[in-house]
Structures are given as C-alpha cells and as structure tokens.
Amino acid sequence: MFTLPGRPLPQPYEISEARHRKFYKDFKSYEDRLAYEHTLDAIVNLYGQWKKVPNFELQVRIVLLMFEARRLNPRCDLDIKFFEEA
C-alpha cells in the first residue's frame, strides 16, 4: 500500500471515526435540505390560502416561515408580495 514517507498508516478506529463524521455531515446536509423543502411547501400552501382569503394571521405565519427558510438556506431569495402595487 502506498504511504507518505514519515507518515504512519491510519489506525482502524481513525478510519471508522472519519467514516462516521462523513456520514453525519452527509445526513445533516440531507436533513437541512429536506427541512428547507418542507418549509417552502408550507409557504406555498399558506400563500395559496392567503390569496383566497387574506388574513393577517396567515400573513404572519408566512413571514415566519420565510425567516425559517432563509435560516435553513442563506441563499434563499424568496420574496412574496402581500399587497398589489397600483
């Protein structure tokens, strides 16, 4: 097996820990992406309800979900207009 001069081979527990860290990182990324997608779905559903029957309570929930979406994905550029511009 190829090794770098002066560098010992990794121990089995080090390999196991590295695999565990990679798995945890991948799983966390998957959870965050899934939570972001669920948040966007909730925003769209609530916005559809709000368009049918404008309600301040729904509007507040939508804004809070938009903050959550931006927390989960800082690159989120979602912008919802609540009032028609004349």
N, C-alpha and C positions, 0 to 999 in steps of 0.2 A: 504494500500500500504506500502511496506517496505521502511523505511528511515533509514539513519545512525543517530545515536544519535548526537544531536547538529548541524545537517546539515539540513537546510530547503529544502523543495521541490523546484525544479526549476520553475521559472515563465514561463507562456506560451510563452512570447516573447523570452526567453532564449532557449527554445526548438526549436522555429521557426528559430532563428539565427543559432543554431547548425545544423539543417537540411539544411539550406541554405549553410553553409560553407562546409558540406559534399557533397552536390550536386555540388557546384562549384569546389571542389577538384576532384571529380569523372569526371566531364565534362572536366576540364583542362587536366586530365590524358588521357581521350579519344581523345581530340584534338591533344595532343602531339603524341600519338601512331599513329593516322591517318596521321598526317603530316610526321612522320617518314616513314610510309609505302609508302606514295606517293613519298617521296624523293628517297627511294630505287627503286621504279618502274621507276622513271625518270633516275636514274643512269643506270639501266639495259638497258633501251631503248637507251640511248645515247651511252652506251658502245657497244651495237649491231651495231649501225650506225658507230661508230668509227672503229670497226673491219672490216666493209665492205669497208669504205673509210677513212683511217687515216687522221685526220685533227687536227691541233693544237688548233683551236677554240673549237672543241668538247672536246678535252682533258682538256682544261682549265675549261669548264663548268662541266665536270665530277668531276674534283678535287674540285671545289667549292661546288658541291652537296655532295661530300664526307665529307667536313668540316661541312656542314649543318646537315648531318646525324649524325655525331659524336656530334654535339651540342645538337641535339634532344635526342640522346641516347648515353651517355658517354661509355656504354659497347659495342658499335658498334665496331666490329673487321673487318670491310670490308677492303680488300686490293686488289687493281686492278693493274695488271702488264700491262704497256703500251708497253713495248718492250720485244720481245722474247729474253730469255737468251740463249746464244750459248753454 
